[in-house]
Amino acid sequence: MSSLKVAVAQILCEPADLTANLAAHLDAIAKARSQGVELLLFPELSLTDYLAAPDCAALALLQDADLLARLAEASEGITVSAGFIERGEQGRFFNSQGLFRNGELLAIHRKLNLPGYGALREDRVYTRGRDIASVELAPGWHAATLICADAWNPALPWLAALGGASLLLLPAASALNAVGGEFDNPRGWEINLAHTAMTYGLPTLFANHCGMRGGAAFWGGSRILDASGHELARAGTAPGLIMAELSQADGEAARRRLPTARDSDPALVGTLLRNLISNIESARS
């Protein structure tokens, strides 16, 4: 498959209303499918909305939950990425993003980098994930998922690229005042997204929330970037569906031109990291 038609659904979520949010997902999936979209991305925790203090006991879903099965059923002929609170083992909860296609749940990414700064307290609510999976969507198209703050840990996009990703899915829940102080979230994401896409030659789908909920002002700005970091489509502040066509040849050319992942040296990085850890431990003893 030399090209891939992709889309981002910037939906207005209803806090803690799984039924209403599922309906919004099904509507967006139907619209995307009718326009020939092959891959559709929803924001972080799109099925529950992004909640500062979620009632996980009431909202968390097992992987075989009926609601996820209904979402999977709607994925006939289209790959769908949607966010939910996952009920894990031994009472653990995860901030998860599921990848659905043709009636199946293909993969789940559990958020790795849980923020505990500004207005964000995910580290008190969720358990960290432990893996980055690259999923083959079609020949030549391997998608890796990073959820919001995952993209701000420089090692994680690098590891996604090393793992063979040729496409990055980046669901987020970014509000204007989330970090606090003088930090400009929209500008920060502008820099982060363009840098990651360009550095690793990874076309990137970024899906953010929009609208006001409580004291959180979600600024939207969902977008699609090509493998050189150029924007192909961008949403405003309102709900909407944006689309673009990604070229496999463009991605391969970008990764040949700037072979960051190819020329990196994981073994050297591992050695340097072990040395650093040893020095830190020695300084503490």
N, C-alpha and C positions, 0 to 999 in steps of 0.2 A: 504494500500500500504506500504509494509515493506521497500522498497528502492525507490530512486528517482534518475534518471539519469539527471544530470545538466551540463550546459556549460556556458562559458563566451566568448563573442565575442569581442576581442580586435581589433576594426576596425580602419582604417585610415580615419578620417572624412575630408570632404571638407568644409572650412569655409563658413557659410551662404548659402550653396547649399543644400536646402531641397530635391531636386529631386535626386541628386547624392547620398546623404546620405541614402535616402529611398531605392535606388537600392542596396546599400551595406547591408542594413538591410535585404532586401528580399533574397539576395544571402546567407547571413549567416544563416538565418532561414531555408532555403531549405537544406543547408548542415547539419545543426544540426538535422533537422527532419529525414533526410536520415540515420543518425547514431543512431536513437532511443532516441534522447534527449527529455526530458519532460519539462524542464525549461531552458530558455536561457536569459542571462542578458547582456545588452549593457551598455556602460559607461554613465555618466552624460551628459545631453544635446547632446546625440548622433545624433539626427536628425538635429541639427543646427551647431554642433561643439561647443566647449567651447570658447566663445568669451569674451574678456575683456570688450568691449563696444558694445554689440549687438544692432542692429537696431530692437528693439522689435516690433515696429509698423509694420514692414515688415515681421518679422519671427514668431511672436507669433501665436499660433493655438488655436481655440476654441475646446472644447472636441468633437464636432461633425464634425470637419474638414475632408475633403475628404482624406487628406494624412494619418490621423490617422485611418480612415475607411479602407484604403488599408492595413495598417499595421495589423489591426484587422483581416481582411480577410485572411492574410497570417498566422495567428496564429491557424489555424485549427489543432487540435491534439497536440498542443504544447503551453505552457505558455511563453509569451515573455514580458520582461521588458525593456522599452526604454525611453530615456530622450528627453524632448522638452521644449520650452518656451511656457507656457500656458497663453492665454489671459483670464484674469479674469474679475470680475465685476468692474465697475466704473474706468476703465482705468488702473487697476492693472495688473502686470505681475508676473508670478511665475516660478521659476526653478522647473520643475515637472518631475516626473518619472511615466509613465503609465504602468499598468499591463494588458496585453491582452491575451485572450484565446477564441478559438472557435468562432471567429468573433465578440467578445464583448470587450469593455473596462471595465475591472472588477473594477479597482480602480486607484486612482491617489494619489501619495505622493508629497506634496509640501514642498520643502526644508525649514527646520526650523531654522537652524543656518547659517545665511548669513555672510560670512567673509568680513571684511573691514580692512585688514592688508596686509603688504607686497605689492605684485602686484595685490591683489584681492580687488575688489570694488563691490561685489555683493549687499552689503547693499544699494548701491545707485541706483541699477537697479531693483531689485525684491522686492516683498512683502513676508514677512515670512509666512510660513504655520502655521497651528494651531492644527495639529493632527498627530498621528501615528496610522495607521490602520494595523491590522493583517488579512491577507486574506487566507482563506482555499484553498489550491491548490488540496489537496486530503486528505482522512481520515488520521489524524495524522500529516499532514504537513501544518503548518500555517506560512506564510511568512510575515515578516515586512520589510519595506524599509527605509533606512537612506541614504541620499545623501551626500557623501564626508564629509564636515565639520560637518554635523550632528553627525558623529561618534566621533568627538573630544569634544563634550559636554557630559561629563560622565553620566549625568542624562538620556540622550536619549536612549542609548542601554539598560540601566536598565529598563526604561519604556517600551521599546519594549518587553523585556523578561517578565515583569510583565503582559503585555497585552496578553500573551499566545503564543508568537512567538516560533516556533521550528526551524526556518530557517531565516537567515538575508541576505538581498540583499543590497549590498553596491556599487552603481555606483559612480564613482569619476572622477575628472579631475585634476590630480596632476602633476604639472610640477616641474622640478628640482629647479628652482629659484623662485617659487611662494611665499614662506614665506620670504625668504631673510636671510641675515646674515649667521650664521654658521648652520642654521637648515638643517638637512639632511632628505629630504622628504621620500626617499625609506626606510631608517632605521626607521623613525618615523612610517610609515605605517606597517612595519614589527612587531614592538612592539604593536601598537594599535590593529591590526587585531588578532594577536595571543592572546593577553590579553582578548579581548572581547569574542572571540569564546570560550576560555577556561573558563573564569569566569562565563559565563551564559550558557554554554553547547549549543551554537548556531553554527551549521554549517554555514559557511559564504562564499558568492560569492562576490568577489571584482573585479570590472571591471574598468580599467583605460584607458585613451587615450594613443596613441603612436605617435611618429613623431614630427618634428619641424614645428611650425606655428608661423611666426613672430619671436618674441624673446622668445617664450615659447618652452621648450624642455620637451615634455611629455615622461616619462621614461617607460611606459608600466608596466610590472610586475603584470598584472592581475593574480588572483589566486583563488583557492578553498580550504577551510580549513574544517576539520571535527569538531565535537563537542568538541574535546579536544585541539583544536588549532593546530593540525598537518596539514601540507600542503599535499594535495592530487594531486594538479596540479598547475603549474605556467607558465605564458607566459614570453617571453623575451621582447625585445624592439620593435619587428616587429609585424605587424598585424598577427592574428592567432585565432584559436578556440581551447580552452582547455575544457576538459570534465572530469567528475568524477562521481562515484556512491556513493550516500549518504545513510546511513543506519539509519532507524528509531530507531531500537533497540540500536544502538551505541549512538544516541542522548539522548534517554531516560535514558540509563545507566550513561552517563556523567552528566546529570542533577540530578540524584539520588546521585551520588558520591559526587558532589559538588553542593548542592542545594541553590545556591546564591539567586535566585529569590524567591524560596519557603520560605526561612528563613529571608528574608528582611522584614522590618517593615515600610510600607508606611505611616501608621498613625503617627509613631514616627518621621519619616523624615518630614512629614508635620508640626508637632508641632515645631520641631527644626527650620524649615524654617520660620514659622510665628514668632517665637521668635527672630530670626536673623533679619528679616525685621523690627520688632518692635524696636529692639535695634538700628538699623541703622537710622530709622526715628527719634527716640528720640535724637540720637547724632546730627542730623542735625538741630533739632528745638532749 
